[in-house]
């Protein structure tokens, strides 16, 4: 049986609370950046795209820094650096710098998100135990999705972009203070070995993660537009998608720890394909909500299935690097598929973008077969435990 939430320590839940607060601030600002740049600052539509897009490029590059930082200096340092950068981003948005201030804020936010997530994920696995890595990562994802989901509602209630930016600063500072009270047991190696900046062994699992996430910009960018002429159920379908992710990762996050992650990975992408094909067909509102829910439920498992397998095969001193590289594949594929989805939708219609995302899941399935065919998981027994087991 899986572990109940009560079996995780208060320190672990402090970590999840800090993650939630960090992403609550990000979610509060995110929906208002476009209107702020376009209407308040007088930028063009192209400027809006550039301001929003710079985040992904900065986050992608920062993954290669945040992972080694978490491994060589500690998970706490990486997490605190991310929160500090998110706080500075909120401050930058409030400065009277015009468009450059928006670019500065998005740059700081991209760096902050990369460090925040890498530090949180590696630290959560450490506190929860690598044997429960999937469940620990599920709770981290719950904090992330909870913050991003609640953020837009908070931003709407606050009313102005400046207040939303102040909210990001405040939530990041509160999370920073909370996290300083959480002791870290991880001790970096005193003489870390020279590692490849891009471990070749992570390419295959990274590609599996990447192809799974091709659907994300399709859903966030085109679901509402696609369903506008089919009962206008896009918002409800997206809410069902996000809600099932939130609930499933909290209550069922331990599944890849309890059964072979190959099953949860391929089962998840099979459900995702069903959900995408339902949505692509332009269904009635009831079917659209069902399709969004099926897609969200399936999406709850592939990331944790791959990540838990990788982390169980990776020394603890390299967990941060592993999380950072896998997250970089996510950034790369989400960014690239954003452009691809736009081009496909322009030339062939919105439904074609959903079929493109479904086809990418076939490639994810192939990569998953290769990943889970590799060497079996290494033992998570420590050297001290091994010595104790040999004693009469």
C-alpha positions in Angstrom: 0.0 0.0 0.0 1.1 3.6 -0.5 2.0 5.9 2.3 -0.6 8.3 3.6 0.0 12.1 3.6 0.3 11.9 7.4 3.4 9.6 7.2 5.4 12.5 5.7 7.1 14.8 8.2 6.1 18.3 9.0 9.3 19.4 7.4 8.2 17.8 4.2 4.9 19.7 4.3 6.7 23.0 5.0 8.6 22.4 1.8 5.4 21.8 -0.1 3.8 24.9 1.4 6.8 26.9 0.3 6.5 25.5 -3.2 2.8 26.4 -3.3 3.5 30.0 -2.2 6.2 30.4 -4.8 4.0 29.3 -7.6 1.0 31.2 -6.2 2.9 34.4 -6.8 3.8 33.3 -10.4 0.2 32.3 -11.1 -1.1 35.6 -9.8 1.0 37.6 -12.3 1.0 35.3 -15.3 -2.5 36.0 -16.8 -2.1 39.8 -16.4 1.3 40.1 -18.1 -0.1 40.2 -21.7 -2.7 42.9 -21.0 -0.2 44.9 -18.9 2.4 45.0 -21.7 -0.3 45.6 -24.4 -2.5 48.1 -22.7 -0.6 49.7 -19.8 2.8 49.9 -21.5 1.7 50.3 -25.1 3.6 47.3 -26.5 2.6 45.5 -29.7 1.3 42.0 -29.9 4.7 40.9 -31.0 6.2 42.5 -27.9 3.7 40.6 -25.8 4.8 37.3 -27.4 8.5 38.2 -26.8 8.0 39.2 -23.2 6.0 36.0 -22.4 8.4 33.8 -24.4 11.7 35.0 -22.8 10.6 33.1 -19.6 10.9 29.7 -21.3 14.3 30.4 -22.8 15.7 31.7 -19.5 14.2 28.8 -17.6 15.6 26.3 -20.1 19.2 27.7 -19.8 18.9 27.9 -16.0 18.1 24.2 -15.6 21.8 23.5 -16.4 22.8 25.8 -13.5 20.1 24.9 -11.0 20.9 21.2 -11.0 24.6 21.5 -10.2 23.8 24.2 -7.7 21.4 21.9 -5.8 23.9 19.0 -5.9 27.1 21.0 -5.0 25.7 23.7 -2.7 22.6 22.0 -1.3 18.9 21.8 -2.2 18.0 24.6 0.2 20.4 27.0 -1.4 18.9 26.3 -4.8 15.3 26.6 -3.5 16.1 29.9 -1.7 17.8 31.3 -4.7 14.7 30.6 -6.7 12.4 32.3 -4.2 14.7 35.3 -4.0 14.7 35.6 -7.8 10.9 35.4 -7.9 10.7 38.1 -5.2 13.0 40.3 -7.2 10.8 39.7 -10.3 7.8 41.0 -8.5 9.8 44.1 -7.5 11.0 44.6 -11.1 7.5 44.6 -12.4 6.6 47.5 -10.1 9.6 49.6 -11.1 8.8 52.5 -13.6 11.0 50.9 -16.3 8.3 50.3 -19.0 8.9 47.4 -21.4 12.4 46.7 -20.1 11.0 46.2 -16.7 8.6 43.6 -18.0 11.6 41.8 -19.7 13.6 42.0 -16.5 10.7 40.6 -14.5 10.2 37.7 -16.8 13.9 36.9 -16.9 14.2 36.9 -13.1 11.0 34.8 -13.0 12.4 32.2 -15.4 15.6 31.8 -13.4 13.6 31.7 -10.2 11.2 29.0 -11.4 14.1 26.8 -12.6 15.9 27.0 -9.2 12.7 26.7 -7.2 11.5 23.6 -8.9 14.9 21.8 -9.0 15.6 22.5 -5.4 12.0 21.5 -4.3 11.9 18.3 -6.3 15.4 17.1 -5.2 14.8 18.1 -1.6 11.3 16.5 -1.5 12.7 13.2 -2.7 15.4 13.4 0.0 12.9 14.1 2.8 10.3 11.5 1.6 12.9 8.8 0.7 13.9 7.7 -2.8 11.7 4.6 -2.5 8.7 7.0 -2.4 10.1 9.4 -5.0 7.0 9.3 -7.2 4.7 10.1 -4.3 7.0 12.9 -3.1 7.1 14.4 -6.7 3.4 14.1 -6.8 3.0 16.3 -3.8 5.5 18.8 -5.2 3.4 18.9 -8.4 0.3 19.4 -6.2 1.9 22.5 -4.7 2.8 23.8 -8.2 -0.6 23.2 -9.8 -2.4 24.4 -6.7 -0.5 27.7 -6.8 -0.8 28.2 -10.6 -4.5 27.3 -10.4 -5.3 29.6 -7.5 -3.1 32.4 -8.7 -5.3 33.8 -11.5 -8.3 34.0 -9.1 -6.2 35.9 -6.6 -4.9 38.2 -9.4 -8.5 38.9 -10.6 -9.5 39.7 -7.0 -6.6 42.1 -6.6 -7.6 43.9 -9.7 -4.4 45.5 -11.0 -1.1 44.3 -12.3 0.8 46.3 -9.8 -1.0 44.6 -6.9 -0.5 41.2 -8.5 3.2 41.9 -8.8 3.3 43.0 -5.1 1.5 39.7 -4.3 4.3 37.8 -6.1 6.9 39.6 -4.0 5.1 39.0 -0.8 4.4 35.3 -1.3 8.0 34.7 -2.3 9.3 36.5 0.8 6.9 34.5 3.0 8.0 31.2 1.4 11.7 32.3 1.8 11.2 32.9 5.5 9.3 29.7 6.0 12.0 27.7 4.2 14.8 29.2 6.3 13.3 27.3 9.3 13.5 24.0 7.5 16.8 22.2 8.3 18.5 20.4 5.5 20.2 17.0 6.1 21.7 16.7 2.7 25.5 17.2 2.7 27.2 17.9 -0.6 30.2 15.9 -1.5 33.3 17.9 -0.2 35.1 17.2 -3.5 32.5 16.8 -6.2 33.7 15.0 -9.2 33.8 16.7 -12.6 30.5 15.8 -14.4 29.4 16.1 -17.9 27.2 19.2 -18.2 24.7 17.1 -20.2 24.6 13.4 -19.1 24.0 11.3 -22.1 22.1 8.7 -20.0 19.3 11.3 -19.5 18.6 11.8 -23.2 16.2 8.9 -23.6 14.1 9.6 -20.5 14.3 13.3 -21.4 12.8 12.6 -24.8 10.0 10.6 -23.3 9.2 13.5 -21.0 9.4 15.9 -23.8 7.0 14.1 -26.2 4.4 13.7 -23.4 4.4 17.5 -22.9 3.8 18.4 -26.5 0.1 18.6 -25.7 0.5 21.3 -23.0 0.8 24.4 -25.3 -2.0 22.9 -27.4 -4.3 22.8 -24.4 -3.3 26.1 -22.9 -3.3 28.0 -26.2 -6.0 26.5 -28.4 -8.5 24.5 -26.3 -10.8 27.4 -25.6 -10.5 28.7 -29.2 -11.2 25.2 -30.6 -14.3 24.5 -28.5 -15.7 28.0 -29.0 -17.9 26.8 -31.9 -18.7 23.5 -30.1 -20.7 24.6 -27.2 -18.1 27.0 -25.9 -17.0 24.5 -23.2 -13.3 25.3 -23.3 -13.0 26.8 -19.9 -14.9 23.9 -18.2 -12.8 21.3 -20.1 -9.6 23.1 -19.0 -10.9 23.2 -15.4 -11.6 19.5 -15.5 -8.1 18.9 -17.0 -6.3 20.9 -14.3 -8.5 19.7 -11.5 -7.9 16.0 -12.3 -4.1 16.6 -12.4 -4.3 18.3 -9.0 -6.4 15.6 -7.3 -4.7 12.6 -9.0 -1.1 13.7 -8.1 -2.1 14.2 -4.5 -4.1 11.1 -3.9 -2.6 8.7 -6.5 1.0 10.0 -6.7 2.4 6.8 -5.1 1.2 4.5 -7.9 4.5 4.4 -9.8 6.2 3.5 -6.4 3.7 0.6 -5.8 3.5 -0.9 -9.2 6.1 -1.0 -12.1 6.4 2.6 -13.4 6.3 1.2 -17.0 2.6 0.4 -16.4 1.7 3.9 -15.0 3.7 5.5 -17.8 2.1 3.7 -20.7 -1.3 3.6 -19.1 -1.1 7.4 -18.5 -0.2 8.2 -22.1 -2.9 5.8 -23.4 -5.5 7.8 -21.4 -4.0 11.1 -22.6 -4.4 9.9 -26.3 -8.1 9.1 -25.6 -8.7 12.5 -24.1 -6.9 14.4 -26.9 -8.9 12.5 -29.6 -12.2 13.3 -27.9 -11.3 17.0 -27.7 -10.0 17.0 -31.3 -13.4 15.8 -32.6 -15.1 19.0 -31.4 -17.4 17.2 -28.9 -20.5 18.3 -27.0 -19.9 20.2 -23.7 -20.4 17.0 -21.7 -18.0 15.0 -23.7 -15.5 17.9 -23.8 -15.4 18.0 -20.0 -15.0 14.2 -19.9 -12.2 14.5 -22.5 -10.4 17.1 -20.4 -10.8 15.0 -17.3 -9.4 11.9 -19.0 -6.5 13.9 -20.4 -5.6 15.4 -17.0 -5.9 12.0 -15.2 -3.6 10.4 -17.7 -1.1 13.3 -17.6 -0.8 12.8 -13.8 1.5 9.7 -14.2 4.1 9.8 -17.0 6.4 12.5 -15.4 6.6 10.8 -12.0 7.0 7.4 -13.6 10.1 8.5 -15.6 11.5 10.7 -12.9 11.2 8.1 -10.1 13.0 5.5 -12.3 15.8 8.0 -13.1 16.2 9.1 -9.5 16.4 5.5 -8.2 19.2 4.8 -10.7 21.0 8.1 -9.8 23.3 8.7 -6.8 21.8 11.2 -4.3 24.6 13.7 -5.1 23.3 13.9 -8.7 19.6 14.2 -8.1 19.5 17.9 -8.6 21.3 17.6 -12.0 18.9 14.8 -13.1 15.8 16.8 -12.2 17.2 19.9 -13.9 18.0 18.0 -17.2 14.6 16.3 -17.3 12.9 19.7 -16.7 15.0 21.2 -19.5 13.5 18.7 -21.9 10.1 19.8 -20.7 11.0 23.5 -21.4 12.5 22.6 -24.8 9.5 20.6 -26.1 6.9 23.0 -24.7 8.6 25.9 -26.3 9.1 24.2 -29.6 5.6 22.7 -29.8 4.1 26.1 -29.0 5.5 27.3 -32.4 4.5 24.0 -34.1 1.0 24.1 -32.7 0.5 27.7 -33.9 1.7 26.8 -37.4 -0.4 23.7 -37.7 -3.5 25.5 -36.4 -3.0 28.3 -38.9 -2.7 26.0 -41.9 -4.9 23.0 -41.0 -7.2 24.2 -38.2 -7.3 23.8 -34.4 -8.3 20.1 -34.5 -5.0 19.3 -36.3 -3.0 20.6 -33.4 -4.7 18.1 -31.1 -4.0 15.3 -33.5 -0.4 16.4 -33.6 -0.2 16.2 -29.8 -1.8 12.7 -29.9 0.7 11.6 -32.4 3.6 12.8 -30.2 2.3 10.4 -27.5 3.1 7.5 -29.9 6.7 8.7 -29.9 6.6 9.0 -26.1 5.4 5.4 -25.9 8.4 4.2 -28.0 10.9 6.2 -25.9 9.2 4.8 -22.8 9.7 1.2 -24.1 13.4 2.0 -24.5 13.7 3.6 -21.1 12.0 0.9 -19.1 13.9 -1.8 -21.1 17.2 -0.5 -19.7 19.1 -1.8 -16.7 17.1 -2.5 -13.6 16.8 0.0 -10.8 19.8 0.1 -8.5 19.4 -0.7 -4.8 18.6 2.3 -2.5 20.2 0.6 0.5 22.9 2.8 2.0 26.4 1.6 2.8 25.7 1.7 6.6 22.6 -0.4 6.2 24.5 -2.9 4.1 27.2 -3.3 6.8 24.6 -3.7 9.5 22.9 -6.4 7.5 26.1 -8.3 7.4 26.7 -8.2 11.1 25.7 -11.4 13.0 
